[in-house]
Amino acid sequence: MDKLVRNFYKLLMALSCLAMLAAFGTVMLGVLAREASWDIPGLDAYAGYAIAAALFLALPGTLQHGDHIRVTLLLNRASPKVRGILEWWSLGAGLVLTSYVAWYAVRLVWVSHSTHDISPAADASPLWIPQLAMALGCIGFALSFAHALALRWRGDSFIAVSSDAAHIE
């Protein structure tokens, strides 16, 4: 199961990479279109959708690699027992919050789909399509916190801590 979930994180990270490339391509196309005096409606909206997709889809992978901002000033000064309690509490609170956000992200996609909500921008795209990436990223993020809690229960570590993190924080 661990391997399956980690492969899911890798898939989301690859999709995030594709979204970043799509954002870059869309922005470059917009620059070229302005230089050539072409009017391509909705390019700004598509670039925004791609950037949002890249951000949300990368959430689980960046948590796993220890790239989220973590405030360790208090944790490093706490006793091992208090540190353990704080880490359990943090993972539990993270799971609750990300599950809440994931629930409402999925609900937003459903409402947008069922009400045929479209973008107010010039592209007039159905909003549920770009919202899917947000919902998928939120589901992956909640899953990553549940995964981290399960690994912590077993005594393993989920979140990687790089040696650079100690110097930066």
N, C-alpha and C positions, 0 to 999 in steps of 0.2 A: 504494500500500500504506500509505503514511504517513497518508493521509486516512482510510482504513478503520479503522486502529488508533486514531486519535484520536477517531473517531466511536464506537468501542467504549468508550473511556474516558468519553465523554460519556453514553453509554447507562448505563454502570455508575453514573455520578454521579447521573443522573436516577432510577435505581432506588434509590440510596442516599437520595435526597430523599424518595421515596415511603415508604421504610422508616422514615425519621424521622417523617414524618407519621403513619404507622401506629402507631409507638411513642407519639407524643403522643396520638392518638385512643384507644389502648388504656389508657393511664394515666388519661386524663380519664374514660373509661367506668368504670374501676375506682373512681375517686373518687366519681362519681355513683352507682354501684351501692352503695357503702358508705353513702352518705348516705340512699339509699332502702331500705336494709336488704335488698338483693338479693344473692344468692349466684351469682356467675358464675365457675365453676371455670376455672382455667387462665389468667386474665388476666395474672397476673404473668409466667408463662412466655411468653406471646405478646409481651408488652412486651420481655422479654429477647431473644427471637428477633429482633424488629424492630430493637432497638438494635445487636445483634451484626451483623445484615445491613447496617445503615447504616454501621457502622465498616469492615467488610471491603470492601464495594462501593465505598467512597470512596478506597481506597488508591491505585489507579493515577492517578486524577485529581488527588489531592493531591500525589503525587510530581511529576507533570507541572507543576503550578503552583508548585512550590517551597515547599509548606506543611508538609513533613515537617521535623522538627528536624534541622538540619545544624550540626555543630560546625566553624566556619570559622576559629577562632582559630589553629589550626596551619596551615591552608591559606593564610590571608592572610599569614603570616610566611614561608612557604616560597618558594623560588625558582620561577620558571615551570616549569622542568624537573621539579623535585620535586613541584610542585603537579599537573602533568599525570600523573605516575606515580601519585600518591595518588588522583587522580580515577579513573584507569583501574582501579586496584586496588579502589576502593570500589564502582564500578559492577559489576565482575566478581564481587566477593564478594556484593554484593546480588543479582545474578542467580543465583548458586549457592544462596544461602540461601532466596530466595523460590521457586525451582524445587523445592527440597527440601520446603518447607512446602506448596506447591501440590500436589505429588505425594501427600503424606500427607493433605491435606484431601480430595482426590478419592477417595483410598483409604478414608478414613473414611466418606464418603457411600456408597460402594459396599458397605462392610461393614455399615453401618447398614441399608441397603436389603435386602441379601441375608439378614441375620439377623432382619429385621422388628423392629428395635430401636425401642422407644417411649419417650417421655419419662416419667420417674418422677413428674412433677408431675401435678396434677389433670387436665390437658388430655389426657394419654395420646396425644399426637400422634406420628406416625412421625417419628423424628429426622432422617431423611435429607432431609426437606423444608426445615427451617431450615438444615441443614448445606449445602445447595446454594448458598445465598448466600455462605457463607464460602468454599467451594471456588471459586466464580466470581470472587470478589474476589481470592483468592490467585493464580488463573490470570492475572487481569488485572494484578496487581502484578508477577508474574514477567515477563509480556509487556512491561510498561512498562520494566523494567530492560533487557531485550533490545533494546527500541526505543531506549532511551537509549544503549546501547553502539553500536548501528548508526549512530545519528546522530553520536555522538562520532567514530566511525571516518571518517565523511564530513566531519567538521570542523564540523558544526552543533551547536547546543545543544538539549538536551531539557528540562532543568529550568530553569524560570523563576526568576530571583532578583529579588525585589521590592526596592525601595529601603528599605522598612521593615525588611527582614531584617538589613541591615547595622547598623541602630541598635539592634535588639533583641538580636542575638547579641553 
